[in-house]
């Protein structure tokens, strides 16, 4: 065989190799690997569907079992919501009931309500007696499932509208608990708080991101009013036991799992909603700072603050794959029994955070927020449940226990651990009563390229001011 064709073929092969190397060096790296990453994503989604995991929001709604006949509280909540909306004025439509009454924060535990405020509360509750009866009837049902046809846009829109109305219903029950405590009916106040906690559990059964977030806010509102009501009068042991059962139902529902599943469905269906930070926030230059100093003082008030934006971009397929894999690991940990689920999910998120690059860490912002809020909410509920067990011990023995171990096994099966990793509940007696608290180590996340973000609100507490100590 002549040598010239061989040399020519070698030159052609060498030219092709050199061209491929040059093309690889010139084309961005993610362009070469994106097709492979997309194939991996498609394979992972197919595996989720085969194993029965929810991939879309309408699949997530099927995880909630159908209640027995006549035991579905969803229709009662809808009727109460319609009546509550019909009674609201147009200009005050979006405000919770406790803001319409003229006060935004609770008074100190044991403090008396002003006469005008108490009269407004009673007048408002009298006008909302029919929705209140429906809410209490719904609390007696054993199940709740909202039937939403997700293939229709208007039905999903209805779900987005019913979420804030249910939060208004929880505020209405919190007001009823406060009024019953002032009127010297602590058992009825405890029953109103129990109905509010069951409403928060029903709110978590709507597979929407906003519903999971609002349910946590409803629980906080109910527990704030319960702290205030207990300072005016202690309910009977039976009413305290009903409250404990309502709190335990909210804890045993594994809210973090549903929250993470909803987030994963959003990541899969709407990846354009998520982004990563590419640099620090925009800071005003010298000219902008001078212009702000020369403006009138009225415009430089606290209400005039320009929004500082962070340079950002959409997720690449590799970052999308990383986020879904991290969510799968956290969901698997969140499916453990309470309270092991929350610390396990926290450990997995922190481990993934340590082994990722700075660009990918910003993808984990919402996941860290979810785990943090779920832990704080569960910690507050656990502290409240333990405090109610302490009150039942006091009603039986006439004194407060020396430590939480004294509650076992008559009032608690065991001393509950805290929702934070490696932390236990703390119990302390005070001159005004006692308190149960829990706290966890802060999470430090380098999300903004050298700017660490520290979670320092990782603590929960429930105080009980005894009426005899005032």
C-alpha positions, 0 to 999 in steps of 0.5 A, a space after each residue: 500500500 503506498 505511503 502517501 494515502 497513509 500519510 494523508 489519512 493520518 493528517 486528516 485524523 490529526 486535524 480532526 483531533 486538533 479541531 475537536 480539542 480546539 472546539 472543546 477549549 473554545 465552547 463553554 464546558 456546560 454546553 458539552 455536558 448539558 445534553 448528558 445532564 438532560 438525559 440524566 434528569 429525564 432518567 431520574 424523573 422516569 424513576 420517580 414516576 415508576 416508584 410512585 413518587 409525586 412529580 407534579 402538584 396534582 400527583 401530590 394531592 393524591 397522597 392525602 387519603 379520602 376521609 370516610 363518608 361524612 368525616 371530611 371537614 373540607 366542605 365545612 371550612 369552605 362554607 365558613 370561608 364563604 360566610 367570613 368573606 361575605 361579612 367583610 367590608 371591601 376596604 378591609 377584605 385582606 386584613 386578618 380579624 385581629 388587625 381590623 379590631 385595632 390591635 396588632 400585637 398581644 399584650 403581656 401575659 395576664 394583662 387586662 384588655 382595654 374596655 373598648 377593645 374587649 367590646 369590639 372583640 365581643 361585637 365582632 365574635 357575635 357577628 361571626 357566630 355562624 362561621 365559628 360554629 362551622 369551624 368548631 364542627 369541622 374540628 370534630 371531623 376525623 379527616 380533611 381533603 380538598 378536592 382540586 381539579 388541577 387540570 383546570 386553571 380556575 380550580 388552582 386559582 381557587 386554591 390560592 384564594 382559599 389559603 389566606 381565608 383559612 388563615 383569617 379563620 385561624 385568627 378568628 378562633 384565636 380571638 375567640 380563645 382570648 375572649 373566652 379566657 377574659 370571660 372566665 371560661 378557660 375550657 372554651 378557650 382551650 377548645 377554640 385553640 384546639 380548633 385552630 390547631 386542627 385548622 392549621 393541620 387542614 391547611 397543610 393538606 392543600 399541596 401548595 407552597 403558600 399553604 404550607 407556609 401559612 399553616 406554620 403562621 397559623 400555629 404561631 398565632 394560636 400558640 401566642 393567644 394560648 400563652 396569653 389565655 393560660 395566664 388568665 385561667 387554667 383549663 381542666 385536665 380534660 381540656 388540656 388533654 384535648 389540646 395535647 392531642 391536637 398538638 400531637 396530631 400536627 407534629 405527627 403529620 410530618 409537615 417537612 416531608 409535604 413541604 419538601 415534596 411541594 418544593 420538588 414538584 415546583 422545581 420539576 415543573 417550573 425550573 425558571 422560577 429558581 436562580 443562583 446568585 452570580 455576585 454581590 448586591 448592587 451598591 449605590 455609587 458616590 453620585 447616588 449617595 449624594 443625590 439621596 443626601 440632597 433629597 428632602 427628609 420626607 422622601 428619605 424616610 424609612 418607607 423610601 428604600 430602593 431595592 438592592 438587587 443581586 446579579 443572578 441567572 437561571 439554573 443550568 441543567 447540572 444545577 437543576 440535577 444537583 437540586 433535585 438530588 439534594 431534595 430527594 435525599 432530604 425527603 428520604 430523611 424527612 420520612 422518618 418518624 418524628 422527631 428523628 426526621 427533622 435533625 436527619 434532614 438538617 444533617 443531610 442539608 448541611 453535608 450537601 452544603 459543605 461539598 458544593 460550590 458557591 454558585 450551587 449553594 444559593 440554590 439551597 436557600 429555600 431548602 435551608 429556610 424550609 428546614 429551619 422554619 419546620 424545626 422552629 415550628 415543631 419546637 414551639 409545638 413540642 414545648 407547648 405540648 410538654 408545658 400542657 403535660 406539666 399543667 396536668 401534673 400540677 392539677 393532679 399533684 398540686 405542685 410543679 414537677 422538679 424536672 421533666 422526668 417526673 412526668 414519665 410515664 403518667 403524663 408523657 411516655 418519655 421526655 421528648 427530644 428537641 427537633 434540633 440535632 443533639 438538643 433536648 428540651 429545657 424546663 425551668 421554673 420561674 417566680 411567675 410560672 415556668 417555661 419550656 424551651 429548645 434551641 439548636 446550633 446556628 447554620 452558617 451558609 456562604 450563599 452570596 460569594 463570601 458573604 455568610 448568612 447565619 440562621 440565629 433564630 433557631 430557638 423556640 419557647 413556650 411560657 406559662 404564667 400561672 394565675 396564682 403567681 400574679 
